[in-house]
Amino acid sequence: MKKILVTGGAGFIGSHTVIELVGRGFIPVIADNFSNSDRRVTDGLTSILGHRPETVMIDCTDSGAMERLFADHGFHAVIHFAAFKAVGESVTDPLRYYRNNLLTTQVVLECMRTYGVRHLVFSSSCTVYGQPDSLPVTEQSPLKPPVSPYGYTKQVCEHMVCDFVSAEPGFSAGLLRYFNPVGAHPSGLNGELPYGVPSNLVPFITQTAAGLRPALTIFGSDYATPDGTCIRDYIHVTDLAGAHVRALDWLEANPGKCEAFNLGQGRGHSVKEVIDTFERVTGQHVPVVMGPRRAGDVEQIWAEVTKANRALNWHTELGLEVALADAWRWQQYVNTLPAP
């Protein structure tokens, strides 16, 4: 059985990908320093999988520790999630984002070269497109200047990865450009567990509905959209996780290639639509207040996903309503957990 290194594997998308990897017969090894994730996630994974996945506490910027990790395991491929990801925080603390997101990627690539690990799935983002000129965005859409340092780190890392593949014969990489992951595992035992105040919409919705937040602030109501609020393409995290396993198959068949793939539902929903849908699906009320626009937010974006459908043989199966119901089920489970 092939071992897959999953950096940042205790995070939201990483942990769901671990579940999908096990389901496909791979052996995932999680590398995470838990600076942006919660140790309790591995308890949920253990309940879902029936065993505790191998987890190594490690800072992926530490080249010495990462070299020892690669030396101890014969990895077949790497799925690289480890990064800071909050758009707003990257605006207020850009150096933290540049150092962590760029250095983790450099260290991973150096270790791959040293130990002959030839396949990389890189966790990218639709933020690389900036504010697009036309919608939906395709993989051929120009990469505009990002509106946040977080988005810029993803652009730079994409270039770094493709330059590496060009210089190293036999290596291959898939750049998976996520749109907005939401939802949770259908068991309700794994989901998004942010530290402090959530930076993403759906966990803020669920925490507000659960009474942990007094109200949800909508950042901006004067955008040029039908209801004045930002529009995003929301994809169920389980669908998203499955694309990473499909990408491993594509890498095997495409040595020497470095290509990007959009991963989204292929349609947009406004912030108000998401809140209204959550209330309808769950029967829970979400108190809302209006606030000013938030620095770093793109007005509207959604994906064209034909390339991923065809090349990866991947399609989404779970819509927004299912994602929001699963997220609420997860929040109810989180409410029963002891404090970290």
C-alpha positions in Angstrom: 0.0 0.0 0.0 1.3 3.4 -1.0 2.1 6.0 1.7 0.9 9.6 1.1 2.3 12.5 3.1 -0.5 14.9 4.0 1.0 18.2 5.3 -1.5 20.1 7.3 -3.6 16.9 7.4 -5.3 17.9 10.7 -6.9 20.9 9.0 -10.4 21.1 7.5 -9.7 19.9 4.0 -6.7 17.9 4.9 -8.6 15.7 7.4 -11.4 15.0 5.0 -8.8 14.1 2.4 -7.2 11.6 4.9 -10.6 9.9 5.1 -10.9 9.7 1.3 -7.3 8.3 1.0 -8.0 5.5 3.4 -11.1 4.7 1.5 -9.1 4.3 -1.6 -6.5 2.0 0.0 -3.7 4.5 0.6 -1.9 5.0 3.9 -1.9 8.7 4.8 0.7 10.1 7.2 -0.4 13.5 8.7 2.3 16.1 9.3 0.9 19.0 11.3 2.1 21.4 14.0 -1.5 22.2 15.1 -0.8 25.9 14.9 -4.0 26.3 12.9 -5.8 23.1 13.7 -7.2 21.2 16.7 -5.8 18.0 18.1 -9.3 16.8 18.7 -9.7 16.3 14.9 -7.6 13.1 15.1 -10.1 11.7 17.6 -12.9 12.2 15.1 -10.8 10.6 12.4 -10.2 7.7 14.6 -13.9 7.2 15.2 -14.7 7.4 11.4 -11.8 5.2 10.2 -11.7 2.7 13.1 -8.0 3.4 13.7 -5.9 6.4 14.5 -4.0 7.7 11.4 -0.3 8.1 11.8 0.2 11.7 12.9 3.6 13.5 13.2 3.7 16.8 15.1 6.1 18.8 12.9 6.6 22.4 11.6 6.8 22.0 7.8 9.2 25.0 7.7 11.7 23.0 9.7 13.8 21.5 6.9 15.8 19.2 9.2 12.7 17.7 10.8 11.0 17.3 7.3 14.1 15.5 5.9 14.0 13.0 8.8 10.3 12.5 8.1 10.9 11.7 4.5 13.9 9.5 5.4 11.7 7.5 7.8 8.9 6.9 5.2 8.9 5.8 1.6 6.3 8.3 0.4 4.7 7.7 -2.9 3.3 11.3 -3.1 2.7 14.4 -1.2 -0.5 16.3 -0.7 0.5 19.7 0.5 -2.1 21.6 2.6 0.1 23.2 5.2 -0.4 27.0 5.0 -2.1 29.9 6.8 -5.3 30.7 5.0 -7.3 33.6 6.4 -7.6 36.4 3.9 -8.3 39.1 6.4 -5.5 38.1 8.7 -3.0 38.0 5.8 -3.8 41.7 5.2 -3.0 42.7 8.8 0.0 40.3 9.3 1.4 39.7 5.8 5.0 38.7 6.8 3.6 35.8 8.8 1.9 34.6 5.6 4.8 35.1 3.3 7.2 33.3 5.6 5.0 30.3 6.4 3.3 29.7 3.1 6.3 30.1 0.8 8.8 28.3 3.1 6.7 25.3 3.7 6.3 24.8 0.0 10.0 25.2 -0.6 10.9 22.7 2.1 8.5 20.2 0.7 9.9 20.5 -2.8 13.5 20.2 -1.6 12.6 17.0 0.4 10.8 15.6 -2.6 13.8 16.1 -4.8 16.2 14.6 -2.2 14.1 11.5 -1.6 12.7 11.0 -5.1 9.1 11.6 -4.3 7.8 12.5 -7.8 4.1 13.4 -7.3 2.7 16.5 -5.6 -0.9 17.7 -5.2 -0.7 21.3 -4.2 -3.5 23.1 -2.3 -4.1 26.3 -4.1 -7.0 28.8 -4.2 -9.3 30.7 -6.4 -7.8 33.8 -4.9 -5.0 33.5 -7.5 -7.5 35.0 -10.0 -7.9 38.2 -8.0 -11.1 40.1 -9.1 -11.8 38.4 -12.5 -12.8 40.4 -15.6 -15.4 37.8 -16.6 -17.3 34.9 -15.0 -17.1 32.0 -14.6 -13.3 31.8 -14.3 -11.5 29.0 -16.2 -7.9 27.8 -15.8 -7.0 30.0 -18.7 -8.4 33.2 -17.0 -5.5 35.6 -16.3 -4.1 35.6 -12.9 -4.8 39.2 -11.8 -3.0 40.9 -8.9 -4.5 39.2 -5.8 -6.4 41.4 -3.4 -4.7 39.8 -0.3 -1.2 38.6 0.7 -2.7 35.2 1.1 -3.8 35.1 -2.5 -0.3 36.3 -3.6 1.4 33.5 -1.6 -0.7 31.0 -3.5 0.3 32.6 -6.9 4.0 32.5 -5.9 3.8 28.9 -4.7 2.1 27.8 -8.0 5.0 29.4 -9.9 7.5 27.7 -7.6 5.9 24.3 -8.0 5.7 24.5 -11.8 9.3 25.9 -12.1 10.4 22.9 -10.0 8.6 20.4 -12.2 10.2 22.0 -15.3 13.6 21.6 -13.8 13.2 18.1 -12.5 12.5 15.4 -15.1 9.8 12.9 -14.1 8.2 15.0 -11.4 4.5 16.0 -11.8 2.2 18.3 -9.9 -1.5 19.2 -9.8 -2.5 22.6 -8.6 -6.0 22.4 -7.2 -7.6 25.8 -7.1 -10.3 25.6 -4.4 -13.3 27.9 -4.4 -15.1 27.9 -1.0 -15.1 24.6 0.9 -18.0 24.1 3.3 -19.8 21.3 5.0 -18.6 18.4 7.1 -18.3 14.7 7.1 -21.8 13.2 7.0 -21.2 11.3 10.3 -21.0 14.7 12.0 -17.6 13.7 13.5 -15.3 15.8 11.4 -15.6 19.3 10.2 -14.2 22.8 10.3 -12.9 23.7 13.8 -11.4 27.2 13.7 -9.5 28.8 16.6 -11.1 32.0 17.9 -13.4 34.0 15.8 -14.0 32.2 12.5 -12.8 33.9 9.3 -15.0 31.8 7.0 -18.7 32.3 6.6 -20.2 28.9 7.4 -18.6 28.2 10.7 -19.6 31.8 11.8 -23.1 30.9 10.8 -23.2 27.7 12.7 -21.6 29.3 15.8 -24.1 32.1 15.7 -27.0 29.7 15.4 -25.6 27.7 18.3 -25.5 30.9 20.5 -21.7 31.1 20.7 -21.8 34.4 18.7 -24.3 37.2 19.3 -24.7 38.0 15.6 -23.1 37.4 12.2 -21.7 40.5 10.5 -22.1 40.6 6.7 -19.1 42.5 5.4 -20.5 44.8 2.7 -24.0 45.2 1.4 -23.2 47.6 -1.5 -21.5 45.3 -4.0 -22.6 45.1 -7.6 -24.5 41.9 -7.0 -28.2 41.1 -7.0 -28.6 41.5 -3.2 -25.5 43.6 -2.6 -23.5 40.9 -0.8 -20.4 39.0 -2.1 -20.9 35.9 -4.3 -18.8 32.8 -3.9 -18.8 29.2 -5.3 -19.4 26.9 -2.3 -18.2 23.3 -2.6 -18.9 20.5 -0.2 -15.6 19.5 1.5 -16.2 15.8 0.9 -16.5 16.4 -2.9 -13.4 18.6 -2.7 -11.4 15.9 -0.7 -12.3 13.3 -3.4 -10.7 15.4 -6.1 -7.3 15.0 -4.3 -7.4 11.2 -4.7 -8.5 11.6 -8.4 -5.5 14.0 -8.8 -3.1 11.2 -7.6 -4.4 9.1 -10.5 -3.8 11.9 -12.9 -0.2 12.5 -11.7 0.6 8.8 -12.3 -0.5 9.1 -15.9 1.1 12.5 -16.6 4.8 12.6 -15.6 6.4 15.9 -16.2 3.2 17.9 -16.1 2.2 20.8 -13.9 -1.4 21.8 -14.4 -4.1 23.7 -12.5 -7.6 22.6 -11.9 -10.6 24.6 -10.7 -12.6 22.8 -8.0 -16.0 24.3 -7.3 -19.7 23.7 -7.7 -19.7 25.8 -10.8 -22.2 28.3 -9.6 -22.3 31.2 -7.2 -24.3 32.0 -4.1 -24.4 35.3 -2.2 -23.7 35.6 1.5 -27.4 36.4 2.1 -28.4 33.3 0.0 -26.2 31.1 2.1 -27.7 32.4 5.4 -31.3 32.1 4.1 -30.6 28.5 2.9 -29.1 27.6 6.3 -32.1 28.9 8.1 -34.5 27.0 5.8 -32.6 23.7 5.9 -31.9 23.6 9.7 -34.8 25.7 11.1 -32.3 27.7 13.1 -32.4 31.5 13.2 -29.1 33.5 12.5 -29.1 37.0 13.9 -27.4 39.3 11.3 -25.9 42.8 11.4 -24.5 44.7 8.4 -20.9 45.9 8.4 -18.5 47.7 6.1 -16.6 45.9 3.4 -13.7 43.8 4.6 -10.2 44.3 3.2 -9.1 41.6 0.8 -12.6 40.4 -0.3 -13.3 39.8 -3.9 -16.8 40.9 -5.0 -17.8 37.8 -6.8 -16.3 34.7 -8.3 -17.3 31.2 -9.4 -15.7 28.4 -11.3 -15.8 26.7 -14.7 -15.0 23.1 -13.7 -15.1 21.3 -17.1 -11.3 20.6 -17.1 -11.4 18.9 -13.7 -14.6 17.0 -14.7 -12.8 15.6 -17.8 -9.1 15.3 -16.8 -9.7 14.0 -13.3 -12.9 12.1 -13.9 -14.3 14.1 -11.0 -17.7 15.6 -10.4 -19.4 17.2 -7.4 -22.3 15.2 -5.9 -23.3 17.3 -2.9 -25.0 20.7 -3.1 -25.2 23.7 -0.8 -28.2 22.4 1.2 -26.5 19.2 2.1 -23.3 21.0 3.0 -25.1 23.4 5.4 -27.0 20.6 7.0 -23.8 18.6 7.5 -22.1 21.8 8.9 -24.9 22.2 11.5 -24.7 18.5 12.5 -20.9 19.0 13.0 -21.5 22.1 15.1 -23.9 20.3 17.4 -21.2 17.6 17.9 -18.6 20.2 18.6 -20.8 21.7 21.3 -20.5 18.4 23.2 -16.7 18.3 23.1 -14.5 19.3 26.1 -12.5 22.4 25.8 -9.1 21.8 24.1 
